């Protein structure tokens, strides 16, 4: 692909653990790289997730509704797969 070609972007939605997951996917016909996504429960935002390393599709970070990144041991947590981020968000309680 030349640097001047537009990459096709689509939005996909599915349900997991009683939540609606919406993902923004680049190049859906070939590479299918998830760029960003959100998780809602009963229409209320639980949080979002995004990829920090598109080339490897790794380094997923999760942001909850208060705007904070999910942390582990005092550092921003980086998950290996989009599915890990989705799983974490679908198990997060709804904000009050």
C-alpha positions as CSV (number, residue, x, y, z in Angstrom):
1,X,0.0,0.0,0.0
2,X,1.4,3.4,-0.9
3,X,1.4,6.2,1.7
4,X,-1.3,8.0,-0.3
5,X,-3.9,5.1,-0.3
6,X,-6.7,5.5,2.1
7,X,-7.2,2.6,4.5
8,X,-10.7,1.4,4.9
9,X,-12.1,1.8,8.4
10,X,-15.2,0.0,9.7
11,X,-17.1,-0.1,13.0
12,X,-18.1,-3.5,14.4
13,X,-20.3,-4.2,17.3
14,X,-21.0,-7.4,19.3
15,X,-22.1,-8.5,22.8
16,X,-19.9,-10.0,25.5
17,X,-20.8,-10.7,29.1
18,X,-24.0,-8.6,28.9
19,X,-22.1,-5.6,27.4
20,X,-22.0,-4.1,23.9
21,X,-18.5,-3.9,22.5
22,X,-17.9,-1.5,19.6
23,X,-14.6,-1.7,17.8
24,X,-13.1,0.5,15.1
25,X,-11.2,-1.7,12.6
26,X,-8.7,-0.7,10.0
27,X,-8.3,-2.7,6.8
28,X,-11.2,-5.1,7.5
29,X,-10.7,-7.2,4.4
30,X,-7.0,-7.9,5.0
31,X,-5.1,-7.0,8.2
32,X,-8.2,-6.4,10.4
33,X,-6.3,-4.2,12.9
34,X,-8.5,-3.0,15.8
35,X,-7.6,0.6,16.6
36,X,-9.9,1.5,19.4
37,X,-13.1,0.3,21.1
38,X,-15.7,1.0,23.7
39,X,-17.7,-1.1,26.1
40,X,-21.2,-0.1,27.3
41,X,-23.7,-1.8,29.6
42,X,-27.3,-0.8,29.3
43,X,-26.3,2.2,27.3
44,X,-23.8,3.4,29.9
45,X,-20.1,3.7,29.0
46,X,-17.9,1.3,31.1
47,X,-14.6,2.3,29.4
48,X,-12.6,2.2,26.2
49,X,-9.5,0.4,25.0
50,X,-6.8,1.2,22.4
51,X,-3.7,-0.3,20.9
52,X,-0.3,1.3,21.5
53,X,1.6,-0.9,18.9
54,X,-0.5,-1.3,15.7
55,X,2.2,-3.2,13.9
56,X,2.2,-6.0,16.4
57,X,-1.4,-5.5,17.7
58,X,-0.2,-5.5,21.2
59,X,0.2,-3.1,24.1
60,X,-3.5,-2.6,24.8
61,X,-4.5,0.0,27.3
62,X,-7.8,0.4,29.1
63,X,-9.4,3.8,30.1
64,X,-12.4,3.7,32.5
65,X,-15.1,6.3,32.7
66,X,-13.4,8.7,35.1
67,X,-10.6,9.1,32.5
68,X,-8.0,7.1,34.3
69,X,-6.0,4.3,32.7
70,X,-6.3,0.9,34.4
71,X,-3.0,0.5,36.4
72,X,-1.1,-2.5,37.8
73,X,1.5,-2.1,40.5
74,X,1.4,1.7,40.1
75,X,2.0,1.6,36.3
76,X,-0.4,1.9,33.4
77,X,-1.3,-1.7,32.5
78,X,-0.6,-2.9,29.0
79,X,-2.5,-6.0,28.0
80,X,-1.3,-8.4,25.2
81,X,-4.6,-8.7,23.3
82,X,-7.7,-6.7,22.5
83,X,-9.7,-9.6,23.9
84,X,-8.0,-9.1,27.3
85,X,-9.0,-5.5,27.3
86,X,-12.6,-6.3,26.4
87,X,-12.7,-9.0,29.0
88,X,-11.5,-6.6,31.7
89,X,-14.0,-4.0,30.7
90,X,-17.0,-6.3,30.5
91,X,-16.2,-7.5,34.1
92,X,-15.9,-3.9,35.4
93,X,-18.9,-2.7,37.4
94,X,-21.0,0.0,35.9
95,X,-20.2,3.6,37.1
96,X,-22.6,5.0,39.7
